[in-house]
Amino acid sequence: MSSFKTFLQSGHGPTLFSAFLYFSFSCCIWVLNGAMAPFIGETFDLSPAQKGLMLSVPIIAGALMRFPLGILSQYIGRKNATLVEMGLIAVAMLFGFFFVKSFNDLLAMGVLLGIAGASFGVALSLGSGWFPPQHKGLAMGLVGAGNVGTAVSVLVAPPLAQWLGWQAVYGVAAGAILLPMVVMIVFAKEPPDIDSHASFREHIACLFEKDGWVFSLIYGVTFGGFIGLTTFLPSYYYDQFGVSKVQAGQLTMLAAFMGAAVRIVGGWISDRWGGVNTLTLVLTVVAVGLVLVGISSSSLVLTTLLLIVCFAALGAGNGALFQLVPLRWPASTAVAGSMIGEIGALGGGLVPNAMGLSKQYLGSYTWGFVFFALLSVVMLGVMRVMQIRWTRTWAEKGGRARVAGAPAAAKYVAPRKTARQR
């Protein structure tokens, strides 16, 4: 407890909590269509491929909105950016409540749900901005644990949909988003960890650096797997095992909650053991676990246990990767985090589509799980090659923060061309 108290005293606790609450509610709303998919599927009589498309649209839309929101936050402040976004979320939920009448309307609603998915990079940068480098992994892990909102969504939305009707759940969400807005206004303070004199080109420098793309692709496996599977699993449990719509949400909640909770542990372990070391273990567990999930589809209990293990690894991986981000981009964490979150979350859009196509054209969901396991293996190989340079420039061995007296990460920049090279 004393070490955690020291951690809180090194930053600004109320801002950390405000960012966590904002991210939690955003995640909850982002996956609403996935949580209510069994109800929606019955209403519109959707095929497996149509379900996959419906579930992937909010993920892809949210991913594409992350980077623009991160850029906006660099100019109007992260706190103000969160308030703008939450206001738009409320309007989007009212559209869902009043105007979704067809499958095309549902796809449009998926785009609007993506507004909630844009919160990631800004939330993590806002919450961790007051904390020193040696505590940023834990701070980002605590804010990132707002992924628990996905577990709340799949637990709460199905009973509400059964009681009030699934469209009414959008109306409930429109009212609920007011709570984190009020908390953000009252308690959050804008962190000082930003270079207000940086040019637009410097703000978006991560777009032109190899490290940014490698981080993004790794995140496509860890967070993409987390959000994609969370969105898909209610449909999977309902179709594959014949459980009720509410039970499908409850089973999904077990895995999603584990992934969100272990994200904190992933950040904490990475502060001590190193993000690269943690990600090596994570990607190995995910690859093996997803293959086993694919071949155990006849057992509800074994599938659930394996998914809990996979989600724990994915959650730890999310925390581990974002322990590395502020070390690599200390003055532009919001933009770098938003870019990585954007491209990484696009990986989540692959999951429902891959699962739906695998079921419709190959007769089984197994190959969808195998496909994502192979992506994990590929990214493990890429990371192990890249980490050789990382530990020579901006991180200690294994991906830990540089100790006092070592060359500062803030001073690391990509090599510039000489006049002769130009």
Buried (B, 14 or more C-beta within 10 A) or exposed (E): EEEEEEBBEEBBEEBBBBBBBBBBBBBBBBBBBBBBBBBBBEBEEBEBBBBBBBBBBBBBBBBBBBBEBBBBBBEEBBBBBBBEBBBBBBEBBBBBBEEBEEBEBBBBBBBBBBBBBBBBBBBBBBBBBBBEBBBBBBBBBBBBBBBBBBBBBBBBBBBBBBEEEBBBBBBBBBEBBEEBBEBBEEBBEBBEBBEEEBEEEBBBBBBEBEBBBBBBBBBBBBBBBBBBBBBBBBBBBBBBBEBEBBBBBBBBBBBBBBBBBBBBBBBBBBBBBBBBBBBBBBBBBBBBBBBBBBEBBEEBEBBBBBBBBBBBBBBBBBBBBBBBBBBBBBBBBBBBBBBBBBBBBBBBBBBBBBBBBBBBEEEEBBBBBBBBBEBBBEBBEBBEEBBEEBBEBBBBEBBBBBEEEEEEBBEBEEEEEEEEEE
